[in-house]
Amino acid sequence: MFPEYRELITKLKTSDRHFSHLFDKHNNLDQKIQRMEAHAEPGTPEEIEVLKKEKLLLKDQLYAVLKKASAT
């Protein structure tokens, strides 16, 4: 995710608690979705869709933080 911001992501994960929280939440959701899609964890297609939308919102928030941090 966002390879062009790899260095900034590493920096923000240690220096920005909000960013770190969003990043961890996004990764946890991604793993949960993958487990549900692999049928390793119970989940209906509707539940998976809701989680994917939540993950996308988190990704948008992460991108906004990255853009703002890279502009300064």
C-alpha positions in Angstrom: 0.0 0.0 0.0 1.4 3.4 -1.1 4.9 2.2 -2.1 5.8 5.8 -3.0 5.4 6.7 0.7 7.2 3.7 2.2 9.8 5.8 4.0 7.2 8.3 5.3 5.0 5.4 6.5 7.9 4.0 8.5 8.5 7.4 10.0 4.9 8.1 10.8 4.3 4.7 12.4 6.8 5.6 15.1 6.2 9.4 15.4 2.4 9.8 14.9 0.1 7.8 17.2 -3.0 8.5 15.2 -1.4 7.3 12.0 0.0 4.2 13.7 -3.5 3.4 15.0 -5.1 3.8 11.6 -2.4 1.8 10.0 -2.7 -1.1 12.5 -6.5 -1.0 12.2 -6.3 -1.2 8.4 -3.9 -4.2 8.5 -6.0 -6.0 11.1 -9.1 -5.5 8.9 -7.2 -6.7 5.9 -6.2 -9.9 7.7 -9.7 -10.5 9.0 -11.1 -10.1 5.5 -8.6 -12.5 4.0 -9.4 -15.1 6.7 -13.1 -14.7 6.0 -12.7 -15.0 2.3 -10.6 -18.1 2.8 -13.3 -19.5 5.1 -10.9 -19.8 8.0 -13.1 -17.4 9.9 -16.9 -17.2 9.7 -18.4 -14.4 7.7 -21.2 -13.7 5.3 -20.5 -11.9 2.0 -22.4 -9.0 3.4 -20.2 -8.8 6.5 -17.1 -9.0 4.3 -18.4 -6.2 2.1 -19.0 -4.0 5.2 -15.4 -4.7 6.4 -14.0 -3.9 2.9 -15.8 -0.5 3.0 -14.4 0.2 6.4 -10.9 -0.7 5.2 -11.3 1.6 2.3 -12.3 4.5 4.5 -9.2 3.8 6.7 -7.0 3.8 3.5 -8.4 7.1 2.5 -7.6 8.5 5.9 -4.1 7.1 5.8 -3.6 8.7 2.4 -4.8 12.1 3.6 -2.3 12.0 6.5 0.5 10.9 4.1 -0.3 13.7 1.6 -0.3 16.3 4.4 2.9 15.0 5.9 4.7 14.9 2.6 3.7 18.5 1.8 5.4 19.8 4.9 
